[in-house]
Amino acid sequence: MSQETKTRAPACLDAGKRDFMKKATGLSAAAALMALVPPGVRSGAWAAGSDAPEKTEVKIGFIPLTDCASVAIAAVKGYDRKYGIRITPSKEASWAGVRDKLSNGELDASHALYGLIYGLQLGIGGPRKDMAVLMNINHNGQGITLNNQIKAKGATDGAGLAKLVKAEPKEWTFAQTFPTGTHAMWLYYWMGAYGIDPFRDVKVITVPPPQMVANMRVDKMDGYCVGEPWNARAIHDRIGFTAATSQDVWADHPEKVLGTTLEFVQKYPNTARAMVAALLDASKYIDTMANRSEVARIIAAKSYVNTEFGVIEDRMLGQYDNGIGRKWQDANYMKFYGDGKVNFPYLSDGMWFLTQHKRWGLLKDHPDYLAVARKVNRIALYKEAAALAKTPVPKSEMRSAKLIDGVVWDGKNPKAYADGFEVKA
């Protein structure tokens, strides 16, 4: 990483303004930062200063994955300071660590699995805590990797795996990254679509994302579901291949969110709004394809993902190679903005994860799906941040999609949807 990147000097701040920051000893940190916000933004965002961020230094956690990019870019490019805050990205070792640090306040917010936040809200996957989804960070870009031994036995897709599991009884082992998280749900849904029961036919374990490749290398598992670049890395290391992408399961699915506790939002609402606005600006930057190679290089650094630039770049550009002879340009590559469609915290997205938690027995009873989503997804706050960042907002708080098994999800009857699957707990 260059010295310029390390110092995080944003283009919008010239040397004189940086000197002002250092000399403004008579001002509070908040006042000093606010003095650097362009007048037009300041007057529009914080009328009479009454809505200035209550907390100007914020620590946002992330896991070393390609989709941590918006947290990194918001800090590296100075979009945080545009809105009167300074983001310190905090590299975390596991989703369990993110869960614990969000709950106890060590992190102000985090790049987080959608289902992790909802699991905490309902007391599954960790002690119950009122949580908040501030925005969606990205769509697509995860994958299901199988090891080369499975390929050698003729199984290269879901149908082939189903036949193999039934033909060769043994302890087939697969990994996901957190019990209530997105990767667990993509893996289970994909398996279920091909008639594999993830709780009866195979064994599923939890492994932190950066450890997936190492565990497969020593034959601890037959496959895994994780975010990039750890699927591409398995191909790079010649130990596995991509059997499916998460966008094969659900095109433009919700993935990571900016998550925090309800307590944080209630105590620091203006800070929460500023974080969202900063990440929206970063999301716009990342979704400009001409910027993606630069973004890949930034996040490949040791302080972020810590892997080779080329392992990240191709799939960031939508250029896929499954490792067994198929190459394609994926229209449903990892998206970070999409004119705001990616970032809006749709109620139906949150509800979907609850239906899967119920499907797989993580929830014993049906929750009030819509009420939980309305409580967790902070749509009013998001709309305020979107206005600051000049981001369009969709007309509806719900959306629909057809998943890999042909079943349509639209949020209208979540109880029937959750109970309607043939393969379930």
N, C-alpha and C positions, 0 to 999 in steps of 0.2 A: 504494500500500500504506500502511496506517495506521501511526502511530508504534508502536502496540501490537503490530502484526504484526512490524515491524522489530526490536523489542527481544526478541521471542520469549518474552515472559513467560508461562509456562503457568499455566493456572487452578489447578493443584495447588500452586503456589508463591506464598505471600503475601509481602508486602513485607518482613516480618521475616526470613523465610528467605532472601530475596535478599540482605539486609544481612549475614546470617550468612556467606554465601558470600564476600562482599567482605572480611569481617573475619577469616576463618579462615586467617590468614597462617601460623599455626603448623602447619597441616595440609597434607598433600600434596594435589594436585588430586583424586586418587582418593578420599582420605578425605573431603575437603570435599563432593564430589558424593555420596558414599555416605551422608553424614550427612543429606542431604536426601531420601533415598529413604524412603518410608513404611515404618515398622517391619515391617508385615505382609508387604510385598513383599520387604523386605531379608532377613527371616528365612527366608522361603520360597525365595528365589532363591539367596542366598549364605550358606549355613550357616556360622557362625563367621567370616564374611568371607573364607573360603578361595576362593570363586568370584567375587570382585569383579573387574570388568573390568580387565584388565592395562593397557589403553590407554584413557584417558577422553575424549580428543579425537580424533574420527575425521572424515576427509574422504571424503564419498560423492559421486561424480560423477553427473551426469545430463545428458541431451540435452533441449533444449527441445521437449518433447512432453507431451501431456495425461497420459500414464501415468507421468510423473515425480512425480505428485501425492503418492504415499506418502512419498517422500524429503522433499519440501517440508513436508508436514503433520507428519511426525514431528519436524521441527525447529521449525516455527512454533508448534505446539501443546504442545511440551515433553514429548512422549512419550519422547524420548531420555533426558532427565534422570530420568525415572521409573525407568530401569534403570541409572543411574549413568554415563551417557556424554553427550557433547555432539556432535551431528552438525553439521558444516559442509557444506552442500550446495555442490557445485562445478560451475558451468555449463561444459559442454564444447562444442566446436565441431563435432565429428564423432565417429563411432564409431571411426574409426582412431585418433583422439586418445585415446579411452577405452581402447582396446586397449593402446596404448603406455604410458599412465599407470598402468594396472593392472599391467602387466608389470614396469615399473621401480619401482613402489612409490610414485609420486607421489600416487596415489589409494589409500585403504585398501580401498574397495569402490566399486561403481557400479551404478546403474540400467543394465542392459545387455541387449543382444539375446541371447536364448537360444543361438542358433547361433554367436554370436561367442565365447562362453565355450567351447563344445564345439569350435569350430574351433581355438582356441588350444591346447586340450588335445591335439589331434592334429596340430598344426603346419600347419594350413591357414588362410589369412587372416591369418597372422602367425607369428613364431617360436614354436616349441613351448614351452609352459609348463604345468606342472601347475596346474589351475584348480579352482574350487569354485563350485557353485550353492548358495546358502544358502536361497533361497526363490523361489517364483514371485511376481511382483508383480501381474500382471493377466491377465485373459482378454479377448479380443475388442478391438474399437475401432480397427482399422487399416483402410486402404482402398486401392482401386485407382482412380485418377483418370485420365480420358482428356481430351484437349483438345477444344475446341469444333469444330475442323476435322474431326475424326473424326465428331462428331455430325452435322455438315453433310452428310457423305457417307452418312448413314443407319445408322451403326454405334453402338449405345448399350449393347451388352452383349458378353459373350465370344463368342457365336456370330456376332454381326455383325462383330466385329473380325476373327475368323478368316476370314470371307468377304472382307473388305476387304483383308487382308494378302495373300491368295492372288490377288485380282483386280487389285491394283495393286502390282506388284513395285517396291520402292524400299528405301532404308535406313530402315526403321521403327525408331525409337529409343525405348526405355523405360528408366526409372531405378528402381533400388532403393538401399538405404542402406548396405549392406555385403555383400560377396560371400557370406559364410556365414550371414548374418543372417536374421531372421524375414521381413523384407519381401521379400528375394530369393526365399525359399522360397514365400511366398504368391503372389507374382507368377508364378513358374515353374509352380507347381501349377495355378493358375487357367488360365494359358495352355495347359498340357498337357492339361487337362480338355477343352479345346475344339479340340485338335489342332494348336495352335501350338507349334512347337519354339523355346524362348526362345534357343537358341544357334545355330540355323540359319536360322530364318525372320525373325528380328528382331535388332536390336542392343541389348544391355543395358549401361548405364553405371552408375556409382556416384556418387551425389550426397548430401551431408549433408541430413538432414531439413529444417532451416530454409531451405535454398536451393532446394527443389523448386519452389515457386511462382514464384520469380524466373526460374528456368531455363525453365519452361514459358512464361512470359510473353514471352520473347524467342525462342520457337520452337526451343529446343534439343532438345526431345523431344516425343513424341506422347502419352506417358502415364507414370505412375509409381505405385509402391506405397510408402506411407509411413504413419506413425502420425498420429493426430489431434493438433493441429487442422489439419494442412496439407492434408487433403482438403477439409474444410469451407471453408478459406481460399480454395481455388481457385474454389469456387462463389461465395463472397463477392466475390471479385475478378472474377468473370464470365469466367474463362479456361478453365474445365473443369467436368466433372461426375463424379459417382461412378458408375462402371460396376459396381462390386461392393464389398462390405465383406469384411474378412477373416473375419468370422463366417459369411459366405456360403460361404466355402471350407471352414471347419471351425468349427462352433458351439462356443463355449467353448474355443477353442484356447489353448495356452500362448503367452505373449508375452514381456514383459520379465521379467528375474530380478534379484535382488540377487546380483551376482557379485563374486568376489575371487580371490586366488591361494590355492592350497593352503598355501603358506608362511605366509600371514597367519593362516589358520585354525589351523595348528599352533602358531604363536607366540602368538596372542591368542584362544584358543578362547572365553573368557568374554566378551570384547569382541564377537566375532562373534555369540554367542548374544544379547547385549544389543541389537545392531543389529536382529536379526530380530524380537525381541520388540517393539521400538519401532515397527518398520514394520508389524507385525501390528496393534498398537493404532491406528496411523494408517489402516490399511486398513479396520478396522471403522468408523472415523469417516467415511471417504469413502463407504463403501457404505451409509451411512444417507442415503437420498435427500433428506431435508430439509436435509442439510448440503452437497449437491452444488453449489448455486449459490454458496455461500460459498467452497468449494474452487476452483471455476472462477475466481472473482474473485481469489483469492490467487495462483493459478499463472499467471494472465494477466499479472501484473506483469512489468516489464522484467527483474527479477532471475531470473525463471523462463522462461516461454514467450515473453513479449513480443509479445502480440497482443491484439486486442479481446476483451473478456469474452464478448460474444455469440457469437463464433466458436467458443469452447470450450464454452459452457454447453449449447447445444441437444443436441449429441451425447453429452455427459456425462449428460444426462437421458434419453437414449435416443430423442430426438426427431430423426428423420432426414428430410432433404430431399435428393434426389439431384441437384438442380439442373436437371432436365429434366421436372419435372411430377409426380414421385411423392413423396409424403410418408407417413411411417409411424412408428409407435411400435415400436422394435426391442426384442424381448424379450431378445435377446442383445447388449445394449449393453456398454460397457466395465465390467467387474466387477473389484473389488479385494479382495474378501473371501469372500463366499458361504459363510459359516459354516466357513471354513477350506479349502473345496474349491479355491478359487482359488490359495491360497498353498502348498499342499503340493507339494514337488518330486518329482512322480511320475517313476519311472524310465522309464516308457514315453514320457513327453514328451521327455526328453532323447534317447532312442533314436530317436524319429521324425526329429529333425533330422539324425542321422547317416545314416538311410536316404535322406534327400533329398540329402545331400552325396554319397553314393555314386551315387544315381540320376543326378545331373547331372555326374558325373565329377570332382568336387572331391576325392573319395577314390578312389584307384586300386583298392584292395582292400577287402574287407569287414573292418571292425574286429570285435572282440569286443564287440558292441553292449551287452549287459547288463553286462559287466565295466567298460566305460568309464562307463556311467551310474552304477553303484554307486560308482565312485571319485569322480566329479565331484559328484553330488548328495548333499549332506551331510544325509542323512535323520535320523540320530541326533541331530545338533546341532539340526536344525529341531524335532524332537519335544520337546527340552528347552525351546527357546524358546516353543513353542506351549503347553507346560504353564505357563510363567511368565505368558503373555498370555491364559491361559484360552481357547485356541483349539482346537476339536475337530480330531482327526486321523482321516483316512479309514482303513478297515481294510486296504485293499490298496495296495501301492506301484505298481500298474499300473492303467490305465484304458483304455477303448475308445471309439472314435467312428467314425462314418461320415462321410467327407468328400464334397466336392461331386461327385466322379465316381462315388459309390456304393461305393467301396472302403472296407472296414472296417480300421482300424488298432487292434490290441490288444497289440502288442509280443511276440506269441508266436513269430513266425517272421520276424524282421526281414530276414534275407538274402533269403528268397523275396519278401517285400514290396518290397524295394528293386529287385529284378530283374524284378518283375512288370509294370511300367508299359510301355505301348506307346510313349509318347513319353518318351525318355530319352537320355542322352549315349551 
